[in-house]
Amino acid sequence: MTSFLKKFQLLKKKSTTANDSAPEDHRAQQDPREASRNQGRQQPSTSTQDPAYQRTSQLLPLLVKPPQQSTLEAKKKLQTQTLALPELPGTATSRGEQAHRLSLDGNKQQITLPKLPAAKTKRSSPVLKKKGPEGGTPVFPELSDEQFRYLWDAKKLQRAMTVKEAVDMMDEREVLNTILAHLQRPPPLALYKYFGVKLREVRQKELLGEYLLLLLRLSSQEEDRDGISEAVGLVAFYHLSEILVTLREYAHLMAAKRALQTDTTLEEQKNLFDKQTRTTLLMCYGQAANGAKPEDVFPLVEHIVSEILFQFRGDHKDEVLKKSFLRAVVMISKALQFCKNDNVQLPHKTELVVCIVEVIEEEPLGSFSITVLHQAILTINCLTYLKPPMDLEVRSDLVSKSVQKVFSLPSLKMTKLKAGSPTHPTQTQDFYQQTIGVCNTMLINLLSEIPNINTLQDILVHTNDWIESQKSYERERAVRTTQQLLKFVSEHLDFDISQEFYLLGQLLALLALHINDSVKDIGQQAAEALYYLHYITMSKMAREIEMRRKNKKGMVVKWYREDFFISGPSVFSNNISKVAKAFGEHLSPTQISQLALRSIDNLPNEDKAISQGASVLLSSFLEECGMDIEDLPMIIKEVYHHLPLISDPVTKEETLKAVCNLASKRLNGVVDVLLECSLDCDDTVAEIWKALVYDPYSNIKLLRPLLKRLQDEDPSSEICNRRHSKSVMPLAATNALCLILSLPEAADVIQGKFSHLLIALVTQIYFVLGTGRRGSRKPSNADTLPSVSLSSAIQALKNLTACAGYIKEYNILGMQGCWDMLATPEQFFDGIFHLIRTLFAFSKLHLKMAFKQANAYLRRPDVKERTVGMAFFTELLYHSEIGLLFVKQDILDVLREWMVQSCPLMQVFSIRGLGYLLQHSFEDEVLEPFLSPLLSYAFDPDRNIAKESIKTLQRMFRHLDVEEYGSMGTNLIPHLLQYFDDEDNELRCSSIGLFGMLLKGVKDNNKQSMREEVFQSFVPLLIRLTDHWNKEIARDTLVNCFSYLKWADVPKDTFEIESHISLFYTYGNICKHIIRKNKLKLPEMVAQMVEYLKSKSHFSREAAAILIGCNAQYMKLDVMTSKEVEKVYLALRELEHDSEPTVVSAAVRSVEELLRHCGSRINPHIVSN
């Protein structure tokens, strides 16, 4: 004891010396307490300006200013800003020092809270108190002098004198020294309290401060600190200001002592010493506030709070220090509650909460040691009863950290296993339950600070995610907490529910998903939470629309009236679909989207109960309010991405049903998003398309939007626009149709749409190919496009043909190579030719509608679409039924309109269509307007236009009187000769036939001018008599030529080619008549024959050789020169090496005939060679 007092006096002397020399204006110096806590602290300065002791004896004010608003960045301020204490005017220490005044920065907004419940106004005390007879001083019978007689036995008390009387007669210092001497040994807690009672009665401030310091120096053990703080609490009833001054002085003395320690002192010992000092101070400040009179605490609370914040700051916080801090905050909070002042506010409340959050954050996750966590949450509960309300950011951080620590605590089963172990006592299980309950109470208290929807949502933001935890005990805690919060809101009529409940959709999804949770209790709690949530929703609606039971659309909510006759959570128990009916009409589009997205996220959940519940919830809400959904593309895309992850077949089936339910409301939007999701129609999208085809409602309407997108049009618009060159919608629609049309159920889908799909798919093929005009040899864009696009379009067309029942036609088209033609730019329109002719060759079911659709395509804005439409329009005229089903004059008007267009391809199609239509009977007056244009087009340099014109003119003159109208085509006769040897059989045949027909129409005054052309036609026509494609038409034309020349004496059967009669005989008989009529034309005819010897056709070469042999006898000197004969001879000799035996045979025989009749005129040298 003596050693201790000497050391204490020495420290006081050094501090006094330093303080006397310090300047008064040293206010900006750093608080020495801050520097004393950092590692690697420097040695204290011995300068006379050292402020270490300037605040040692600072006096506290009797009254302080109301606490100011704290800054929003409380956490940052606590880390960087030094806490300071207010000045104490009018109070001085025994050393006559005047303390500096330091104040906290920032202001805290004052928010009025409702009055606290009566149950919360009582304050507990660690010691039984009761008021004494005088002045209201607490009396503690257990701390009477009699209870501590053993202390005074050595004093030799006088007889007939009680212990109390003897003690009262002693000097105060003697009494205190006696008790203090016993405190040097491990004393009982009651002895500390007894010392506090005696010290409370001291009236000399200097003596009081001296013994308080002595008492504080005993705080080496935790038990001593508890006793010291209890004693300080008892003294504070009369001496709160003196205690605060002494505690400040003690803090400075301990800081100075620590700074004086040598460098060799271990850092761990310094830190331990620092923690012990701070722990003692924290406990003493708390007990001082708790033991003081309420009227004394209120003006000094800011100083007390500032001190405990300062002492808590810094490093090296152990569990004891944290507990001491939390206890101090609790005691200060309770002390303020006893002030019975509605306007009382807790200074630096935000900073206190930030510190507590740090304590919570430092607690390990899933730990079995939760004493600090439990105490921290209890401390927050105490703070919620005091103004001001917590700052939004601080509250959010508090809830997040608390929920994370509490919800992640081990399960109840685990606590049972750990109960009774050395490290985990038996009460662990109950204590865990209490901690979870305390956390829920804290959340409700936080909600009570500012009771409105926004506060509720700020809390739910942090609890909602835990509802989806894979661990059942974490889910159970989160659902139960949500249920209690919603119940609290629903039971308080004064709760402000006017704000927008933006979390309603998300919360609704989370709770509904767990109605069928595998853990029965979770399902029950979720159903109850939904019940309270619905009650809140209905109350909110009632307030918004003046208590009428209508939703935002003004519709009466029938479900609420009918079903709530059975009240309670059973309404939603195991019935997720009913949740959609209950809440569907009250959700905003955004909330519906939130709910749908949350449900989709849970579809792949490994827990079948959750995944199936998510699919039912999604399906129910999309069916109930699919029309109001806001982010439809996002919903469909999320389903698309999650569908492959679903392993449960029941969940997958219900999810596909959900898409069908949405499609029943918003089919166009669903189709568009599905096309965007997968251009190639992958397996996932294929599943959705199949579901839509199987769905009875979507089945009927599915093809319309697909057809629109195939045509690159907006399904919601009836206006046809020009296709966008970079649009991928037609390609995606093609792939989708390829799949859909392959399904057996597609037969019902295409009812009434076959013709539309037929022409649309062919048009798509045309776009993919990039064909510019028929027969174009230019490089095609098909080489640069993905081959899958073309093959998919062709396959879709095949599937359409088979799906519509054209099985026989499908096989014939395959044998004709139609599909390959359609895939080739040069043969594309030939493919259409075969497709239309074959497809409607047997069944005319869709013929009429196909023709209507083709006519509609002629009015479309894109030239390629019009081209395909014209191709269909033309080829469909091949079928004679079209002339019976439609007015022929209307068809002729369409053909005349497109015949005069500048596009060559359209001219070709219109002329060809007219040719098909001419298979019907027409009046001359109807066809006469077409004659002049056709005759002009026959001269067109475009081979295709000329060919179709010649073919059509031949058919037209079967209807028109050739003798009357043939004269209009006289100029065409010489032009037709060039096509007599054309490789195109159709063009050659048509030209020969038209030539013969036009000769009938030549007037007498023009016949002489056409004789030359007629003679030029003899050799080609004779050559064609051997061609099985043209022999009939060639024979008829020869007859017409002889008739034109008026060679009536030539028998008509002269031109008959009989298989059993030699060509030499037939040709000889014909040539005899021709040479007899006009011998002078023989050289020209022989020159033509020599040219035919070079023909690619072996039939033509053979026929030409035979004709030369037949005419050898007529090659007299007066008709042909020797040179001309030699030329003919040489040409024949070249054919002796021909690849065709028949040609060689004919050439050899003709050479023999030529040598027999003209051998003398041929140079012998040529013959020998």
Disulfide bonds with the S-S distance in Angstrom:
none
